[in-house]
């Protein structure tokens, strides 16, 4: 997800469901970065 292992979930006693809730939409920043790279590449190529 782009963060070091146990960065969010390394809390003693945190249940699996609580870990998933804490992570939430953690993948979104990487998706946004990929979309921006794609859009910038298309702008550089003159595709609109």
C-alpha positions as a printed NumPy array, in Angstrom:
array([[  0.   ,   0.   ,   0.   ],
       [  2.968,   2.29 ,  -0.062],
       [  3.706,   2.375,   3.666],
       [  6.202,   0.279,   5.626],
       [  4.915,  -3.023,   7.015],
       [  3.012,  -2.528,  10.299],
       [  3.071,   1.278,   9.869],
       [ -0.648,   1.463,  10.619],
       [ -1.415,  -1.964,  12.004],
       [  1.56 ,  -2.507,  14.329],
       [ -0.504,  -1.858,  17.451],
       [ -0.688,  -4.618,  20.055],
       [ -4.193,  -6.023,  20.439],
       [ -5.579,  -4.49 ,  17.223],
       [ -8.089,  -6.942,  15.729],
       [ -8.076,  -7.82 ,  12.021],
       [-11.265,  -5.827,  11.411],
       [ -9.806,  -2.832,  13.271],
       [ -6.633,  -3.087,  11.152],
       [ -8.677,  -3.043,   7.938],
       [-10.734,  -0.119,   9.199],
       [ -7.541,   1.793,  10.092],
       [ -6.089,   1.201,   6.627],
       [ -9.296,   2.327,   4.924],
       [ -8.552,   3.639,   1.438],
       [ -4.784,   3.437,   1.788],
       [ -4.263,   2.578,  -1.871],
       [ -5.833,   5.809,  -3.129],
       [ -2.614,   7.929,  -3.12 ],
       [ -0.879,   5.431,  -5.417],
       [ -3.877,   5.365,  -7.755],
       [ -3.908,   9.16 ,  -7.899],
       [ -0.176,   9.261,  -8.625],
       [ -0.571,   6.727, -11.445],
       [ -3.451,   8.71 , -12.939],
       [ -1.437,  11.941, -12.833],
       [  1.555,  10.261, -14.479],
       [ -0.712,   8.962, -17.247],
       [ -2.353,  12.347, -17.763],
       [  0.969,  14.202, -17.788],
       [  2.375,  11.707, -20.297],
       [ -0.625,  12.249, -22.559],
       [ -0.232,  16.027, -22.3  ],
       [  3.456,  15.717, -23.186],
       [  2.494,  13.644, -26.246],
       [ -0.086,  16.222, -27.334],
       [ -3.035,  13.848, -26.773],
       [ -6.091,  15.619, -25.427]])
